[in-house]
Amino acid sequence: MTSASLESGAGPARRTVVAAAGATGLTLVMAACGSDSDSGSSDSAGGTDVQGDGASTGGGSGGGENAAAGGTVLAKTSEIPEGGGKIFKGQGVVVTQPTAGQFKAFSSTCTHQGCAVGSVSDGAIVCPCHNSRFSVADGEVQGGPATRPLPAKNITVSGDQITLA
């Protein structure tokens, strides 16, 4: 039997097996990077300065609809740590409180390769895929490989509620 007949008759070619393994690995990585639901993790990013007007709109926190404001209620202001933030995976947003009473919101999708940011610590929103870091104050890149800031999102603060506009 020649080597050519051995390669063509026994099963898939080596190239086919290697390509399939690579595709499977890529699929797993992509699934891990972007399809989580809101689990209330402590990551967040912010972008829009909003000051509360002291008027409570009622209702709870954590993703309900706010009929008065026309948006999704994300959290109570007390749930966002000063100097840190909270990631809302289901809404694709991270809310931060850079200084007392100042709330910002940013996209929770890293601008490097589209992974979901994973945590907020030491004044930075951190992407777990390649360790890009973004400022909780303005979403600007603090450390790469990302080169673009996180896009700002619109939120409103009314009383003690933060709503995605």
PyRosetta script that sets phi, psi and omega in degrees:
from pyrosetta import init, pose_from_sequence

init()
pose = pose_from_sequence("MTSASLESGAGPARRTVVAAAGATGLTLVMAACGSDSDSGSSDSAGGTDVQGDGASTGGGSGGGENAAAGGTVLAKTSEIPEGGGKIFKGQGVVVTQPTAGQFKAFSSTCTHQGCAVGSVSDGAIVCPCHNSRFSVADGEVQGGPATRPLPAKNITVSGDQITLA")
pose.set_psi(1, 136.6)
pose.set_omega(1, -178.9)
pose.set_phi(2, -87.9)
pose.set_psi(2, 165.6)
pose.set_omega(2, 179.4)
pose.set_phi(3, -67.2)
pose.set_psi(3, -30.6)
pose.set_omega(3, 178.1)
pose.set_phi(4, -65.1)
pose.set_psi(4, -39.6)
pose.set_omega(4, 179.5)
pose.set_phi(5, -72.2)
pose.set_psi(5, -28.6)
pose.set_omega(5, 176.9)
pose.set_phi(6, -67.5)
pose.set_psi(6, -41.7)
pose.set_omega(6, -177.8)
pose.set_phi(7, -68.8)
pose.set_psi(7, -34.2)
pose.set_omega(7, -173.4)
pose.set_phi(8, -89.2)
pose.set_psi(8, -13.8)
pose.set_omega(8, -173.4)
pose.set_phi(9, -107.1)
pose.set_psi(9, -22.8)
pose.set_omega(9, -168.1)
pose.set_phi(10, -83.4)
pose.set_psi(10, -25.3)
pose.set_omega(10, -176.8)
pose.set_phi(11, 165.9)
pose.set_psi(11, -162.2)
pose.set_omega(11, -177.9)
pose.set_phi(12, -66.5)
pose.set_psi(12, 149.0)
pose.set_omega(12, 177.7)
pose.set_phi(13, -66.3)
pose.set_psi(13, 153.2)
pose.set_omega(13, 179.7)
pose.set_phi(14, -55.6)
pose.set_psi(14, -41.2)
pose.set_omega(14, -180.0)
pose.set_phi(15, -59.8)
pose.set_psi(15, -40.0)
pose.set_omega(15, 179.4)
pose.set_phi(16, -65.1)
pose.set_psi(16, -43.6)
pose.set_omega(16, -179.9)
pose.set_phi(17, -64.5)
pose.set_psi(17, -44.8)
pose.set_omega(17, -179.6)
pose.set_phi(18, -64.2)
pose.set_psi(18, -42.9)
pose.set_omega(18, 179.0)
pose.set_phi(19, -63.6)
pose.set_psi(19, -40.9)
pose.set_omega(19, 179.1)
pose.set_phi(20, -64.8)
pose.set_psi(20, -41.1)
pose.set_omega(20, 178.6)
pose.set_phi(21, -64.1)
pose.set_psi(21, -40.4)
pose.set_omega(21, 178.3)
pose.set_phi(22, -65.1)
pose.set_psi(22, -42.0)
pose.set_omega(22, 179.0)
pose.set_phi(23, -64.4)
pose.set_psi(23, -39.9)
pose.set_omega(23, 178.0)
pose.set_phi(24, -63.7)
pose.set_psi(24, -44.1)
pose.set_omega(24, 178.8)
pose.set_phi(25, -62.4)
pose.set_psi(25, -42.5)
pose.set_omega(25, 178.8)
pose.set_phi(26, -63.5)
pose.set_psi(26, -40.5)
pose.set_omega(26, 178.2)
pose.set_phi(27, -61.3)
pose.set_psi(27, -42.8)
pose.set_omega(27, 179.3)
pose.set_phi(28, -64.8)
pose.set_psi(28, -42.2)
pose.set_omega(28, 179.3)
pose.set_phi(29, -63.7)
pose.set_psi(29, -45.5)
pose.set_omega(29, -179.4)
pose.set_phi(30, -64.2)
pose.set_psi(30, -38.2)
pose.set_omega(30, 178.9)
pose.set_phi(31, -66.1)
pose.set_psi(31, -36.8)
pose.set_omega(31, -179.2)
pose.set_phi(32, -72.7)
pose.set_psi(32, -23.2)
pose.set_omega(32, -174.7)
pose.set_phi(33, -85.6)
pose.set_psi(33, -18.0)
pose.set_omega(33, -170.6)
pose.set_phi(34, -149.3)
pose.set_psi(34, 10.9)
pose.set_omega(34, -174.5)
pose.set_phi(35, -121.9)
pose.set_psi(35, 29.8)
pose.set_omega(35, 178.7)
pose.set_phi(36, -82.6)
pose.set_psi(36, 149.4)
pose.set_omega(36, 173.8)
pose.set_phi(37, -91.5)
pose.set_psi(37, 168.4)
pose.set_omega(37, -179.0)
pose.set_phi(38, -63.5)
pose.set_psi(38, 116.7)
pose.set_omega(38, 179.2)
pose.set_phi(39, -111.8)
pose.set_psi(39, 6.2)
pose.set_omega(39, 178.4)
pose.set_phi(40, 75.1)
pose.set_psi(40, 28.3)
pose.set_omega(40, 179.7)
pose.set_phi(41, -66.8)
pose.set_psi(41, 171.1)
pose.set_omega(41, -173.2)
pose.set_phi(42, -93.9)
pose.set_psi(42, 14.5)
pose.set_omega(42, 179.6)
pose.set_phi(43, -88.8)
pose.set_psi(43, 150.1)
pose.set_omega(43, 175.3)
pose.set_phi(44, -164.5)
pose.set_psi(44, 161.0)
pose.set_omega(44, 173.6)
pose.set_phi(45, -138.9)
pose.set_psi(45, 148.6)
pose.set_omega(45, -176.8)
pose.set_phi(46, -135.7)
pose.set_psi(46, 159.8)
pose.set_omega(46, -179.6)
pose.set_phi(47, -148.4)
pose.set_psi(47, -33.4)
pose.set_omega(47, -174.0)
pose.set_phi(48, -103.7)
pose.set_psi(48, 123.6)
pose.set_omega(48, 176.6)
pose.set_phi(49, -74.0)
pose.set_psi(49, 126.7)
pose.set_omega(49, 178.2)
pose.set_phi(50, -138.7)
pose.set_psi(50, 130.2)
pose.set_omega(50, 176.2)
pose.set_phi(51, -107.2)
pose.set_psi(51, 135.1)
pose.set_omega(51, 178.6)
pose.set_phi(52, -66.1)
pose.set_psi(52, 146.9)
pose.set_omega(52, 179.9)
pose.set_phi(53, -99.0)
pose.set_psi(53, 2.7)
pose.set_omega(53, 177.6)
pose.set_phi(54, 85.8)
pose.set_psi(54, -8.8)
pose.set_omega(54, -179.8)
pose.set_phi(55, -93.1)
pose.set_psi(55, 117.3)
pose.set_omega(55, 179.3)
pose.set_phi(56, -80.2)
pose.set_psi(56, 138.1)
pose.set_omega(56, 178.4)
pose.set_phi(57, -99.2)
pose.set_psi(57, 1.8)
pose.set_omega(57, 178.3)
pose.set_phi(58, 77.9)
pose.set_psi(58, 178.2)
pose.set_omega(58, 179.5)
pose.set_phi(59, 85.0)
pose.set_psi(59, 175.2)
pose.set_omega(59, -177.7)
pose.set_phi(60, -97.3)
pose.set_psi(60, -168.3)
pose.set_omega(60, 178.4)
pose.set_phi(61, -116.2)
pose.set_psi(61, 169.0)
pose.set_omega(61, 171.8)
pose.set_phi(62, 97.9)
pose.set_psi(62, 28.3)
pose.set_omega(62, 168.0)
pose.set_phi(63, 115.4)
pose.set_psi(63, 4.5)
pose.set_omega(63, 178.3)
pose.set_phi(64, -75.8)
pose.set_psi(64, 166.0)
pose.set_omega(64, 177.3)
pose.set_phi(65, -82.3)
pose.set_psi(65, 143.7)
pose.set_omega(65, 177.9)
pose.set_phi(66, -114.3)
pose.set_psi(66, 100.7)
pose.set_omega(66, -175.5)
pose.set_phi(67, -62.2)
pose.set_psi(67, -37.2)
pose.set_omega(67, -177.2)
pose.set_phi(68, -65.7)
pose.set_psi(68, -40.5)
pose.set_omega(68, -177.6)
pose.set_phi(69, -93.4)
pose.set_psi(69, -15.9)
pose.set_omega(69, 179.4)
pose.set_phi(70, 77.4)
pose.set_psi(70, 16.9)
pose.set_omega(70, -179.6)
pose.set_phi(71, -132.6)
pose.set_psi(71, -177.4)
pose.set_omega(71, -179.9)
pose.set_phi(72, -89.5)
pose.set_psi(72, 124.9)
pose.set_omega(72, 175.6)
pose.set_phi(73, -71.4)
pose.set_psi(73, 122.9)
pose.set_omega(73, -178.8)
pose.set_phi(74, -92.8)
pose.set_psi(74, -47.7)
pose.set_omega(74, -173.0)
pose.set_phi(75, -166.7)
pose.set_psi(75, 170.4)
pose.set_omega(75, 169.0)
pose.set_phi(76, -87.8)
pose.set_psi(76, 150.8)
pose.set_omega(76, -179.0)
pose.set_phi(77, -58.2)
pose.set_psi(77, -32.4)
pose.set_omega(77, -179.6)
pose.set_phi(78, -67.6)
pose.set_psi(78, -15.1)
pose.set_omega(78, -179.5)
pose.set_phi(79, -85.4)
pose.set_psi(79, -9.5)
pose.set_omega(79, -179.2)
pose.set_phi(80, -103.7)
pose.set_psi(80, 112.7)
pose.set_omega(80, -176.8)
pose.set_phi(81, -69.2)
pose.set_psi(81, 141.2)
pose.set_omega(81, 176.7)
pose.set_phi(82, -64.2)
pose.set_psi(82, 131.5)
pose.set_omega(82, -177.5)
pose.set_phi(83, 81.4)
pose.set_psi(83, 0.5)
pose.set_omega(83, -178.4)
pose.set_phi(84, -136.7)
pose.set_psi(84, -149.7)
pose.set_omega(84, -179.8)
pose.set_phi(85, -175.2)
pose.set_psi(85, -172.8)
pose.set_omega(85, -178.2)
pose.set_phi(86, -142.6)
pose.set_psi(86, 136.4)
pose.set_omega(86, 179.9)
pose.set_phi(87, -94.2)
pose.set_psi(87, 134.4)
pose.set_omega(87, 175.9)
pose.set_phi(88, -114.4)
pose.set_psi(88, 88.1)
pose.set_omega(88, -172.4)
pose.set_phi(89, -60.0)
pose.set_psi(89, -42.6)
pose.set_omega(89, -178.0)
pose.set_phi(90, -62.3)
pose.set_psi(90, -28.2)
pose.set_omega(90, -179.9)
pose.set_phi(91, -100.4)
pose.set_psi(91, -5.6)
pose.set_omega(91, 178.9)
pose.set_phi(92, 67.4)
pose.set_psi(92, 35.0)
pose.set_omega(92, -175.7)
pose.set_phi(93, -139.2)
pose.set_psi(93, 152.0)
pose.set_omega(93, 172.7)
pose.set_phi(94, -124.9)
pose.set_psi(94, 133.0)
pose.set_omega(94, -179.4)
pose.set_phi(95, -111.0)
pose.set_psi(95, 132.8)
pose.set_omega(95, -179.9)
pose.set_phi(96, -123.7)
pose.set_psi(96, 164.1)
pose.set_omega(96, 173.9)
pose.set_phi(97, -132.5)
pose.set_psi(97, 83.3)
pose.set_omega(97, -176.0)
pose.set_phi(98, -59.2)
pose.set_psi(98, -41.2)
pose.set_omega(98, 175.4)
pose.set_phi(99, -134.6)
pose.set_psi(99, 162.8)
pose.set_omega(99, -176.4)
pose.set_phi(100, -52.5)
pose.set_psi(100, 124.2)
pose.set_omega(100, 176.3)
pose.set_phi(101, 80.4)
pose.set_psi(101, -1.1)
pose.set_omega(101, 179.0)
pose.set_phi(102, -107.9)
pose.set_psi(102, 117.8)
pose.set_omega(102, -176.7)
pose.set_phi(103, -115.4)
pose.set_psi(103, 138.1)
pose.set_omega(103, -179.9)
pose.set_phi(104, -128.8)
pose.set_psi(104, 158.3)
pose.set_omega(104, 176.3)
pose.set_phi(105, -139.7)
pose.set_psi(105, 141.6)
pose.set_omega(105, 180.0)
pose.set_phi(106, -138.5)
pose.set_psi(106, 162.3)
pose.set_omega(106, 172.1)
pose.set_phi(107, -62.6)
pose.set_psi(107, 143.4)
pose.set_omega(107, 178.1)
pose.set_phi(108, -93.1)
pose.set_psi(108, 12.1)
pose.set_omega(108, 178.4)
pose.set_phi(109, -99.1)
pose.set_psi(109, 120.0)
pose.set_omega(109, 179.9)
pose.set_phi(110, -61.1)
pose.set_psi(110, 138.9)
pose.set_omega(110, -178.5)
pose.set_phi(111, -81.1)
pose.set_psi(111, -3.5)
pose.set_omega(111, 179.0)
pose.set_phi(112, -77.6)
pose.set_psi(112, -63.0)
pose.set_omega(112, -179.4)
pose.set_phi(113, -137.0)
pose.set_psi(113, 17.5)
pose.set_omega(113, 172.5)
pose.set_phi(114, 84.0)
pose.set_psi(114, 11.2)
pose.set_omega(114, 175.7)
pose.set_phi(115, -70.7)
pose.set_psi(115, 156.2)
pose.set_omega(115, 173.8)
pose.set_phi(116, -78.6)
pose.set_psi(116, 134.5)
pose.set_omega(116, 176.2)
pose.set_phi(117, -62.1)
pose.set_psi(117, 153.9)
pose.set_omega(117, -171.1)
pose.set_phi(118, -116.6)
pose.set_psi(118, -21.8)
pose.set_omega(118, -177.3)
pose.set_phi(119, -158.7)
pose.set_psi(119, 166.0)
pose.set_omega(119, 173.4)
pose.set_phi(120, -130.6)
pose.set_psi(120, 119.0)
pose.set_omega(120, 179.1)
pose.set_phi(121, -154.9)
pose.set_psi(121, 150.8)
pose.set_omega(121, 177.9)
pose.set_phi(122, 51.6)
pose.set_psi(122, 40.8)
pose.set_omega(122, 177.0)
pose.set_phi(123, 74.6)
pose.set_psi(123, 15.4)
pose.set_omega(123, -177.9)
pose.set_phi(124, -134.7)
pose.set_psi(124, 147.2)
pose.set_omega(124, 171.0)
pose.set_phi(125, -93.4)
pose.set_psi(125, 125.5)
pose.set_omega(125, -171.0)
pose.set_phi(126, -115.4)
pose.set_psi(126, 132.0)
pose.set_omega(126, 174.7)
pose.set_phi(127, -93.5)
pose.set_psi(127, 125.7)
pose.set_omega(127, -177.1)
pose.set_phi(128, -74.8)
pose.set_psi(128, -16.2)
pose.set_omega(128, -175.8)
pose.set_phi(129, -69.3)
pose.set_psi(129, -48.8)
pose.set_omega(129, -177.0)
pose.set_phi(130, -136.9)
pose.set_psi(130, 15.0)
pose.set_omega(130, 174.8)
pose.set_phi(131, 66.2)
pose.set_psi(131, 29.7)
pose.set_omega(131, 171.3)
pose.set_phi(132, -67.0)
pose.set_psi(132, 145.0)
pose.set_omega(132, -178.3)
pose.set_phi(133, -127.1)
pose.set_psi(133, 137.9)
pose.set_omega(133, -177.7)
pose.set_phi(134, -127.9)
pose.set_psi(134, 144.0)
pose.set_omega(134, -179.9)
pose.set_phi(135, -67.5)
pose.set_psi(135, 136.1)
pose.set_omega(135, 175.8)
pose.set_phi(136, -71.3)
pose.set_psi(136, -17.9)
pose.set_omega(136, -177.8)
pose.set_phi(137, -82.0)
pose.set_psi(137, -38.0)
pose.set_omega(137, -174.8)
pose.set_phi(138, -142.6)
pose.set_psi(138, 3.3)
pose.set_omega(138, 178.3)
pose.set_phi(139, 76.6)
pose.set_psi(139, 1.9)
pose.set_omega(139, -179.4)
pose.set_phi(140, -67.2)
pose.set_psi(140, 151.2)
pose.set_omega(140, 179.8)
pose.set_phi(141, -68.6)
pose.set_psi(141, 126.7)
pose.set_omega(141, 174.5)
pose.set_phi(142, -100.7)
pose.set_psi(142, -24.4)
pose.set_omega(142, 179.0)
pose.set_phi(143, -162.3)
pose.set_psi(143, 137.2)
pose.set_omega(143, -175.5)
pose.set_phi(144, -81.1)
pose.set_psi(144, -178.7)
pose.set_omega(144, 29.6)
pose.set_phi(145, -86.4)
pose.set_psi(145, -8.4)
pose.set_omega(145, 177.3)
pose.set_phi(146, -59.7)
pose.set_psi(146, 146.0)
pose.set_omega(146, 178.9)
pose.set_phi(147, -120.0)
pose.set_psi(147, -10.7)
pose.set_omega(147, -179.6)
pose.set_phi(148, -115.8)
pose.set_psi(148, 144.9)
pose.set_omega(148, 179.0)
pose.set_phi(149, -68.6)
pose.set_psi(149, 163.0)
pose.set_omega(149, 173.0)
pose.set_phi(150, -70.7)
pose.set_psi(150, 134.9)
pose.set_omega(150, 178.3)
pose.set_phi(151, -66.5)
pose.set_psi(151, 140.2)
pose.set_omega(151, 178.1)
pose.set_phi(152, -71.0)
pose.set_psi(152, 148.8)
pose.set_omega(152, 174.0)
pose.set_phi(153, -120.8)
pose.set_psi(153, 152.6)
pose.set_omega(153, 179.5)
pose.set_phi(154, -89.6)
pose.set_psi(154, 128.4)
pose.set_omega(154, 173.5)
pose.set_phi(155, -131.3)
pose.set_psi(155, 161.7)
pose.set_omega(155, 171.9)
pose.set_phi(156, -127.8)
pose.set_psi(156, 148.6)
pose.set_omega(156, 175.2)
pose.set_phi(157, -118.4)
pose.set_psi(157, 122.3)
pose.set_omega(157, 178.7)
pose.set_phi(158, -132.1)
pose.set_psi(158, 114.9)
pose.set_omega(158, -174.5)
pose.set_phi(159, 64.7)
pose.set_psi(159, -120.9)
pose.set_omega(159, -180.0)
pose.set_phi(160, -106.9)
pose.set_psi(160, 13.2)
pose.set_omega(160, -177.5)
pose.set_phi(161, -109.1)
pose.set_psi(161, 140.0)
pose.set_omega(161, 174.0)
pose.set_phi(162, -108.7)
pose.set_psi(162, 125.8)
pose.set_omega(162, -176.5)
pose.set_phi(163, -121.9)
pose.set_psi(163, 135.4)
pose.set_omega(163, 174.0)
pose.set_phi(164, -75.5)
pose.set_psi(164, 120.0)
pose.set_omega(164, -175.0)
pose.set_phi(165, -76.2)
pose.dump_pdb("model.pdb")
